[in-house]
C-alpha cells in the first residue's frame, strides 16, 4: 500500500478511482475512529461509494500500518495530518465520512479549513463541548450494560464520559488473554471481534502503553468550540445510535447546525457503521443525492427547531413497525407492506386533524 510522509509521520492510505462517474470527479475521504483502521471502511463502503467518488481511506497515526509516533495524537494535530495528506494527494476539496473519534479529527480540520469541505457525514461522533454541557443520562440501556460489566468483573462506569475509550482497553486485554467477550458487548467493541481481533487489540494496547496517545486522546480539550462549529455552513448529516453515549453530542449539535440533517439509528450502538452498514450507506446516498436537503414541513403548532429523523418503517425481529414524529413505535405488522398501510392511515388521520385545527 502507498505511504505518504506528512507532518513527520508515515501515513498508510488507499485510493479507489471512480467506476461510473461522469463529468467532474469528486473526492470522498473516509476517516475511521479509534482502535480500528482503514479496513473499517474498505470492505462494505469503498466499493459502493467508488461508483461515484474517488475514495481515499487512510490509517490514523498509530493505527493500522501508519507509523506509531511517541506523540502527536491530539485531534488538532491529527487534523493537520488529514489536511496534509489531502495536500500530498492533490485533493483541494472533498466530501467526508467519519466515525467516532474520526469525526472529532475531521471537525477540527473543518474549523481550520472549511473551504475544503463539500459535505460531511458524522457517524456517532462525541465532542468534549457536549460533555461539558451536561452528563449523559444512561437510562435503561446504561443500567443493563452496567449490570453486564459488573457480572464480568469489568470495573467501569457507563456514566464516565470516556467510558467508550476505557472499554476498548479492557476488551483488548480480554481478547489478548483469549477470554470470552460478553455477547452483549460485541456491538460496542466490534473492532476486536473477528479474524484480526488479536492484532487490533495488541496494537491498541501498545498505543496506550508506549506512547502519549492515552493522555492526548482522552484530554479534556479536543480543540472544538461550539461557537466555531456554528460557522460551518456546508451540508452536514449526523447519525447517532440510540444506545450510544455519543447521542448526547447529537442533542447538543441540534442547536448548533440548523441546516444539518440529524438521523437516529433505532436500537443502534456506537459501532452501527460496522454492524449495520446498509443503513449508513443508504443514508449517505440519500443525503448526497439531495433527498434530505429539502426543508422539512412543520406540523401546525409545532415549534420550528431541528430534530432527529429516522426512516418511518423499521424492522425489529420478525415484526415491522412505523415510527411517529414523537418517536413512538406503532405496530407490530406482519410485513413491510402492512406497516406502510398503517403509516398511510396514520398520516391521513394527522392531515385531517391539521385541517380541522386550521379551520378553527
TORBA-491238 format. One record per atom (N, C-alpha, C): x, y negated, z. Coordinates in steps of 0.001 Angstrom, whole numbers, plus 500000, padded with zeros to 6 digits. Layout:
N
XYZ/...
//
This chain:
360
500848501195500000/500000500000500000/500889498748500000/500443497664499362/501253496447499325/501326495780500698/502394495032500905/502623494322502163/502968492876501855/502421491963502622/502720490538502481/503444490053503727/504468489247503546/505169488632504669/504516487279504925/503813487163506034/503029485961506334/503276485545507774/503653484301507982/503845483770509342/504733484665510194/505762485237509574/506711486048510321/506232487437510650/505158487906510017/504643489259510283/504324489938508951/504591491236508888/504248492002507691/502797492468507806/501971492057506857/500560492422506858/500280493389505718/499680494519506066/499283495514505084/497924495133504518/497772495230503196/496491494864502590/496193495740501381/494927495693500960/494455496395499770/493537495451499013/493646495431497697/492715494670496870/492044495601495868/490757495375495669/489992496133494681/489386495153493696/489711495320492421/489200494431491392/487723494727491128/486963493698490744/485525493890490494/485288494804489305/484270495641489411/483958496608488371/482986496075487332/481999495296487776/480941494876486857/480697493378486867/481664492613487354/481462491169487445/481484490530486063/480626489531485882/480583488775484641/480863487310484944/481641486660484075/481968485260484299/483017485109485383/482864484060486203/483835483795487262/483843484935488281/485027485385488628/485169486426489639/485361485764490998/484477486062491929/484596485520493280/485252486541494191/485891486028495233/486604486878496176/485774487128497424/485926488324497968/485354488691499262/486485489208500131/486672488587501282/487694489017502241/486975489616503441/487380490828503824/486719491539504922/487703491693506078/487261491312507272/488147491277508444/487589492207509519/488355493228509877/487909494204510876/488127493674512294/487602494380513284/487744493990514677/488888494715515366/488906494607516677/489979495211517465/489904496733517438/491081497345517524/491224498802517655/490755499561516426/490618498877515295/490298499564514047/491358499166513017/491065499318511750/491971498896510685/491143498722509419/491794498467508300/491050498178507072/490164499335506616/490448500550507112/489592501693506768/488170501512507284/487994500641508277/486659500346508805/485727499911507678/486289499170506696/485503498673505576/485694499484504302/486797500210504212/487231500745502918/486259501751502310/485810502721503087/485075503841502502/483618503513502181/482913502871503124/481492502606502915/481229501310502159/482059500291502374/481735498954501906/482471498525500641/483773498717500610/484567498196499490/484095498718498132/483792500016497985/483336500483496662/482038499812496207/481156499507497161/479887498850496817/480116497387496453/480830496670497309/481000495240497094/481952494918495950/482829495854495593/483744495611494476/483031495701493131/481750496069493133/480966495989491907/480740494529491517/480842493649492511/480543492230492274/481731491317492539/482531491637493584/483617490770494019/484985491412493807/486030490559493830/487372491072494072/487492491197495595/487630492406496090/487591492671497525/489009492754498088/489243492035499169/490523492087499870/490296492578501292/490986493631501668/490982494175503025/492403494089503561/492543493884504857/493888493906505426/493835494367506875/494979494849507351/495117495244508746/495551494030509557/494827493751510629/495236492672511521/496627492945512084/497287491918512494/498576492033513179/498469493071514308/499389494042514314/499397495060515361/498425496199515140/497716496200514021/496729497229513719/497081497936512418/496587499164512280/496814499900511046/498289499975510705/498627499572509472/500011499604509016/500676498239509033/499991497248509605/500621495940509762/501597495982510931/502511495045510925/503575495016511933/503017494711513323/503561495404514335/503197495149515718/504269494244516320/503999492961516347/504950491979516855/504801491836518369/505819491271519052/505719491089520513/504567490172520911/504267489172520096/503194488233520402/502548487752519123/501755486685519249/501085486137518065/499680486645517855/498995487075518934/497685487716518793/496509486819519154/496751485564519498/495621484693519800/494802484480518527/493504484203518649/492689484002517448/493203482897516526/493642481728517041/494171480719516112/495407481207515358/496283481957516039/497470482478515352/497067483476514264/496092484336514575/495674485315513576/494828484663512473/494203483540512768/493521482790511712/494538482255510715/495683481821511213/496733481363510309/497305482529509506/497327483741510111/497690484935509333/496743485110508146/495436484982508429/494415485167507401/494570484143506279/494702482868506644/494845481827505631/496154481987504863/497217482419505574/498492482648504911/498422483794503917/497671484854504263/497503485968503334/496742485502502093/495729484663502284/494992484130501140/495917483312500237/496782482517500846/497746481751500052/498650482692499263/499142483734499928/500030484701499287/499362485357498084/498054485611498188/497318486307497136/496669485345496133/496838484047496352/496270483073495427/494765482949495520/494199483215496702/492748483095496913/492453481704497465/491898480847496634/491623479479497065/490361479392497919/489362480224497561/488067480155498234/487424481524498169/486710481919499231/486187483286499271/484926483367500117/484194484467499920/483164484912500853/483875485753501914/483293485827503109/483910486592504187/482866487474504863/483306488665505247/482508489573506069/483397490027507208/482991489743508446/483848490012509601/483058490678510713/483703491615511390/483077492311512502/483783491983513806/482995491763514850/483505491658516214/484606490600516315/485784490992516821/486875490038517001/487362489486515667/487149490248514604/487473489715513290/486689488458512995/485469488366513526/484675487166513363/485242485983514113/485826486227515291/486466485154516052/487638484589515252/488423485493514654/489547485074513828/489047484281512628/488024484794511962/487508484143510763/486900482786511072/486200482661512197/485630481368512576/486723480352512876/487824480800513474/488950479886513674/489486479400512332/489600480322511372/490065479927510047/489087478953509400/487778479180509610/486765478294509035/486867476889509611/487125476788510900/487275475464511519/488539474768511026/489574475543510718/490811474966510198/490673474538508741/489969475338507945/489898475090506501/488524475459505950/487468474718506314/486106475069505872/485939475032504357/486778474263503677/486662474159502217/487031475457501510/487582476413502232/487980477676501621/486905478756501771/485751478389502317/484678479352502585/483502479118501649/483134480163500908/481901480145500128/480726480554501005/480917481570501833/479893482040502761/480559482904503808/479822483198504865/480344484030505947/479241484917506488/479528486218506616/478651487155507308/479377487602508570/478765487344509715/479303487766511007/478518488979511488/479228490024511866/478583491217512403/479005491397513850/478109491072514769/478297491296516200/479567490648516747/479719489371516484/480872488606516977/480510487869518253/481365487984519255/481163487332520550/482239486266520729/481874485058521149/482857483996521353/482825483523522800/483966482991523252/484083482633524664/483167481476525035/482873480580524107/481984479464524424/480620479963524867/480170481083524321/478892481663524742/479029482308526111/480185482895526394/480400483472527728/480302482391528795/480781481206528470/480782480129529453/479401479532529644/478519479708528672/477187479115528766/476308479848529773/476362481175529746/475537481961530671/476032483396530682/475654484112531717/476068485510531827/475098486395531066/475661487427530454/474832488360529702/473918489118530642/472641489198530279/471702489985531060/471720491408530516/472243492342531288/472442493705530797/471123494403530490/470099494148531304/468809494769531053/468845496274531251/467794496947530776/467675498389530976/468816499150530306/469189498721529085/470273499418528391/471566499328529190/471863498126529713/473078497960530501/473057498796531765/471902498887532404/471787499694533617/471991501176533299/471414501628532201/471601503030531802/473057503306531466/473720502356530779/475128502531530431/475999502535531681/475645501683532656/476411501654533898/476328502993534613/475159503614534595/474996504921535222/475846505978534513/475912505911533188/476729506865532425/478207506681532755/478653505446532835/480055505173533189/480375505724534574/479459505489535511/479665505965536875/479738507492536911/478857508155536154/478834509618536143/480127510198535594/480805509464534721/482051509954534122/483279509285534736/483074508642535911/484173508050536685/484955507016535883/484238506256535072/484838505132534350/484440503872535100/485403503249535744/485114502163536681/485137500809535968/484088500569535200/483928499303534503/482549498735534796/482434497424534692/481169496735534930/480621496253533587/479435496712533205/478867496314531914/478575494822531848/478560494147532999/478321492703533006/479597491903532780/480739492575532797/482025491919532564/482055491376531131/482368490080530936/482413489531529576/483387490262528653/484397490903529246/485389491631528448/485201493140528558/483973493542528874/483661494964529020/484048495758527782/483730495244526604/484000495974525369/485469496266525172/486321495267525407/487753495454525224/488296496478526226/487829496375527471/488309497291528509/487823498711528262/486606498830527723/486091500160527414/486932500818526325/487378500042525346/488244500590524305/489481501237524912/490081500570525899/491290501106526531/490983502370527319/489877502367528062/489512503543528845/489251504741527937/488531504524526856/488207505626525955/489454506090525209/490356505172524911/491609505564524270/492371506546525151/492399506306526457/493065507234527381/492344508583527399/491012508565527399/490259509823527349/490608510611526092/490653509911524975/490934510570523699/492324511196523709/493302510479524231/494676510981524237/494860512132525221/494003512180526244/494056513306527199/493176514466526728/492604514337525541/491711515360524969/490512515630525859/490063514599526580/488875514717527403/487649514284526598/486515514844526948/485291514563526215/484866513107526393/484528512471525287/483951511134525335/482443511299525437/481802510760526473/480360510925526628/479618510549525352/478708511397524888/477982511109523641/477314509742523645/476833509310524809/476146508024524873/477082506849524602/478405507079524723/479370506022524453/479860506036523007/479503507066522264/480045507236520912/479758506024520032/478539505462520137/478186504304519323/479043503096519684/479445502992520958/480214501839521404/481690501936521046/482178503141520849/483626503334520675/483931504179519441/483144504054518417/483280504934517252/484654504943516602/485495503883516682/486812503984516058/487670505101516624/487409505521517876/488228506561518491/487644507954518308/486542508049517606/485901509332517388/486126509742515937/486576510953515729/486734511427514360/488149511852514041/488392512009512768/489623512614512280/490874511880512733/490836510539512714/492028509764513032/491944509108514409/491077509657515273/490858509048516577/492109508963517424/492888510030517510/494082510027518355/495104508998517888/495265508888516580/496220507920516054/495795506498516405/494508506212516236/493996504878516549/494118504584518035/493761505568518869/493844505383520316/495287505152520755/496210505919520206/497619505780520564/498145504401520194/497763503911519016/498225502592518591/497652501497519487/496388501650519883/495771500648520763/496473500595522113/496800501750522693/497490501780523977/498875501144523853/499573501427522768/500882500802522546/500748499285522450/499721498831521735/499498497403521580/499237496743522928/498471497398523783/498157496850525100/499360496897526050/500157497953525961/501234498164526924/502559497515526543/502803497354525249/504134496952524808/504196495557524190/503075494870524118/503063493520523545/502258492582524452/502181491329524030/501403490332524762/499930490335524336/499547491321523520/498212491309522943/497108491305523994/497235492129525030/496183492197526038/495900490833526639/496962490134527023/496798488808527627/496272487800526618/496760487871525386/496374486879524384/494973487133523824/494598488394523688/493278488712523157/492179488433524165/492454488663525443/491430488523526467/491606487253527290/492258486259526699/492363484980527372/491015484289527410/490900483292528262/489612482615528438/489289481654527299/490280481370526443/490068480414525364/490373481089524033/489352481226523176/489565481844521871/489696480813520760/489820479533521148/490054478479520169/488806477883519564/487627478387519918/486390477936519293/485594477022520222/485074475941519660/484234474998520394/482919474854519644/481810474821520379/480508474721519736/480391473476518880/481006472352519330/480904471126518537/481637471246517204/482703472063517163/483404472292515902/482623473263515011/482012474267515625/481224475222514847/480030474543514186/479473473510514829/478327472793514256/478681472125512930/479948471873512692/480379471191511474/480426472130510269/480291473426510492/480342474387509396/478997474374508670/479012474045507389/477768473894506648/477613474890505502/478615475737505258/478483476733504203/477498477817504655/476961478617503720/475968479649504096/476539480659505088/475746480967506110/476154481897507162/475016482856507457/475347484126507598/474408485105508139/475074485775509329/474357485880510434/474876486520511648/473957487670512026/474528488866512163/473752490050512521/474232490582513869/473282490928514739/473608491402516086/472765492612516454/473423493577517112/472728494758517588/471967494480518867/470818495108519015/470012494933520228/470787495295521485/471591496369521404/472248496907522591/473721496511522635/473986495243522438/475359494754522417/475481493510523274/476588493399524004/476851492175524749/476936490970523828/477357491202522597/477560490097521665/476272489351521349/475124489942521639/473860489266521312/473726487950522070/474449487801523197/474474486532523918/474997485423523013/476053485717522270/476586484735521327/475547484398520270/474849485417519779/473815485167518779/472778484189519272/472359484331520523/471346483420521070/471888481997521170/473166481852521503/473761480515521580/473889479893520195/474281480700519218/474511480173517879/473220479785517172/472086480327517627/470797479903517069/470644478384517151/471177477801518219/471057476367518444/472194475581517805/473161476283517227/474313475632516617/474132475481515113/473647476552514457/473526476569512992/472061476660512596/471438475534512365/470035475557511942/469894476108510529/470974476056509741/470910476516508356/471218477998508214/471670478647509287/472119480039509204/470949481011509290/471177482204508774/470217483299508875/470676484230509980/469800484545510921/470122485447512024/469291486715511876/469958487852511902/469302489144511734/469608490025512933/468606490688513461/468821491651514534/468819493055513963/469582493927514584/469629495330514190/468932496116515295/467675496509515093/466918497190516146/467653498424516661/467794498491517983/468430499629518657/469890499807518252/470498498776517657/471893498867517229/472857498525518338/474018499178518332/475097498866519255/476141498015518576/477265497818519265/478291496922518762/478890497404517439/479016498712517279/479633499250516068/478593499676515021/477473498952514948/476477499315513941/477026499251512510/478026498394512176/478545498457510803/479165499808510469/479672500508511485/480260501824511265/479207502921511260/478250502834512181/477256503905512313/476063503734511384/475786502498510953/474620502234510102/475000501309508950/475947501736508103/476454500844507054/475409500411506036/474421501263505742/473442500915504722/472671499656505103/472400499476506400/471647498313506832/472437497027506629/473745497064506966/474563495875506777/474779495587505295/475024496629504506/475199496437503070/473944495815502459/472785496345502825/471514495829502307/471325494367502701/471638494051503952/471501492677504409/472433491732503668/473678492157503469/474646491318502748/474203491074501314/473751492113500643/473340491959499245/472155491005499122/471227491097500057/470081490185500031/470519488752500349/471463488604501261/471978487285501637/472714486648500465/473665487384499890/474425486839498765/473558486677497521/472496487457497428/471588487330496297/470638486158496400/470625485484497547/469808484288497714/468466484503498376/468135485755498712/466809486026499265/466581485341500598/467651485206501395/467479484652502741/467619483132502782/467961482504501653/468215481068501686/466930480246501705/465847480826501241/464581480087501245/464158479791502681/463676478603502900/463229478229504237/462056479101504654/462110479609505871/461055480498506335/459834479683506751/458674480128506320/457429479413506638/457104479539508116/456846478406508742/456481478392510142/454989478642510299/454621479362511334/453202479537511639/452616478241512185/451305478121512079/450617476960512631/450865476884514131/451302475708514592/451546475503516007/452852476063516515/453668476624515627/454923477237516059/456030476194516076/456868476209517114/457983475270517206/458960475512516062/459468474435515487/460398474546514365/461816474755514890/462178476007515053/463520476334515526/463957477650514891/465244477858514919/465794479058514323/465480480271515193/465463481436514593/465144482643515343/465741483845514633/465848484964515352/466330486207514774/465239486845513925/465636487342512772/464732488073511911/465184489527511835/464294490377511413/464657491764511135/463698492284510083/464079493362509433/463162493968508476/461896494387509223/460751494112508647/459492494336509345/459183495819509493/459633496633508542/459360498068508598/460618498788509072/460528499537510161/461674500263510683/461277501710510971/462279502567510993/462058503972511319/462747504294512630/462076505032513477/462651505489514733/462276506958514893/463275507818514766/462994509247514777/462209509619513535/461113510323513725/460276510728512599/459112509774512353/459018508714513145/457887507789513044/458310506464512428/457324505745511890/457549504437511286/456756503377512047/457321502170512111/456701501066512829/456870499783512005/456080498759512338/456402497432511836/456564496510513033/457368495479512844/457674494549513914/456942493232513678/456402492671514747/455791491349514659/456870490287514852/456521489025514600/457468487939514791/457887487815516252/457044488302517155/457383488267518581/458190489493519001/458635490285518005/459464491477518204/458710492625518871/457400492591518837/456616493731519311/456621494821518242/456718496047518662/456741497185517744/455335497767517659/454788497844516441/453429498319516239/453480499632515463/452784500629515961/452784501945515325/452452502981516402/452825504225516191/453603504738515055/452734505060513850/453397505145512692/452767505594511459/453516506826510969/452842507655510211/453446508910509759/454397508712508592/454279507569507877/455121507333506709/455372505842506570/456345505493505727/456618504082505465/455405503426504812/454759504153503882/453598503604503193/452481503258504180/452268504140505160/451230503883506158/451595502678507014/452890502550507366/453334501392508143/453158500108507344/453418500150506031/453230498980505183/451758498577505125/450867499567505119/449431499260505119/449025498600506434/449575499110507554/449298498493508851/449795497053508881/450988496837508328/451549495489508307/450697494562507447/450244495050506298/449408494234505421/448118493821506132/447520494743506873/446302494429507620/446585493404508705/447723493552509368/448116492621510423/448313491218509844/449021491123508711/449289489826508100/447994489165507618/447071489972507088/445798489425506656/445022488843507831/445067489554508966/444380489063510164/445007487772510660/446363487678510610/447046486468511046/446691485295510141/446616485539508816/446270484469507876/444869483940508147/443940484856508428/442572484444508742/442548483601510006/443340484004510998/443393483267512257/443960481862512062/445002481734511217/445614480434510965/444653479532510217/443927480099509261/442936479296508524/441843478799509439/441420479642510364/440384479225511316/440887478125512219/442174478234512644/442754477207513521/442871475879512781/443248475934511477/443411474717510705/442072474024510458/440987474808510429/439677474233510146/439061473536511355/439605473826512529/439044473243513756/439409471751513856/
//
